[in-house]
């Protein structure tokens, strides 16, 4: 089955599931301290720098220990 080039599909670039992080985490990991994910903060969209009294956008990503355990 071929897809039409005009047909637009919506895909998530990245999804995060805290249950997967908890299931595959490493309790002795020094990067995530056993949580299974790392929290990174960035300025809101359209901004390049951090500014005082502005809300930050938090992103959670899987730690490398979770990615390694999923491969096993």
C-alpha positions as CSV (number, residue, x, y, z in Angstrom):
1,X,0.0,0.0,0.0
2,X,1.5,3.3,-1.1
3,X,0.9,6.6,0.6
4,X,-0.1,9.6,-1.4
5,X,2.5,12.5,-1.0
6,X,-0.4,14.9,-0.4
7,X,-1.6,12.8,2.5
8,X,-0.4,14.4,5.7
9,X,0.0,12.2,8.7
10,X,0.7,13.4,12.3
11,X,3.5,11.7,14.1
12,X,4.8,12.5,17.6
13,X,8.5,13.3,17.4
14,X,9.1,11.9,20.9
15,X,6.8,10.5,23.6
16,X,7.7,10.0,27.3
17,X,6.1,7.4,29.5
18,X,7.0,7.5,33.2
19,X,6.0,3.9,33.6
20,X,8.5,2.7,31.1
21,X,11.2,4.8,32.8
22,X,10.3,3.2,36.1
23,X,10.3,-0.3,34.7
24,X,13.6,-0.1,32.9
25,X,15.6,2.2,35.2
26,X,18.8,1.4,37.0
27,X,18.7,2.1,40.7
28,X,22.4,2.9,40.9
29,X,22.6,5.3,37.9
30,X,24.6,8.5,38.6
31,X,22.9,10.5,35.9
32,X,19.3,10.1,36.8
33,X,19.7,8.9,40.4
34,X,17.5,5.9,39.8
35,X,14.5,7.8,38.4
36,X,15.0,6.7,34.8
37,X,14.5,10.2,33.3
38,X,16.4,13.5,33.1
39,X,14.6,16.8,33.3
40,X,16.0,19.6,31.1
41,X,14.7,23.2,31.1
42,X,14.7,25.5,28.1
43,X,13.1,28.9,27.3
44,X,9.7,28.9,25.9
45,X,9.2,28.7,22.1
46,X,10.4,31.7,20.2
47,X,12.9,32.7,22.9
48,X,16.6,32.2,22.7
49,X,17.7,33.1,26.2
50,X,16.5,32.6,29.8
51,X,14.9,35.7,31.3
52,X,14.0,36.5,34.9
53,X,10.4,35.8,35.9
54,X,9.6,33.9,32.7
55,X,8.2,30.4,32.7
56,X,10.5,27.6,31.5
57,X,9.6,24.7,29.4
58,X,10.5,21.4,31.0
59,X,11.2,18.3,29.0
60,X,11.7,14.8,30.3
61,X,13.9,12.4,28.4
62,X,14.8,8.8,29.1
63,X,18.2,8.3,30.7
64,X,20.8,6.3,28.9
65,X,20.4,3.5,31.5
66,X,16.8,3.0,30.4
67,X,17.7,2.9,26.7
68,X,20.4,0.3,27.4
69,X,17.9,-1.9,29.4
70,X,15.3,-1.7,26.7
71,X,17.8,-3.0,24.2
72,X,18.5,-6.1,26.4
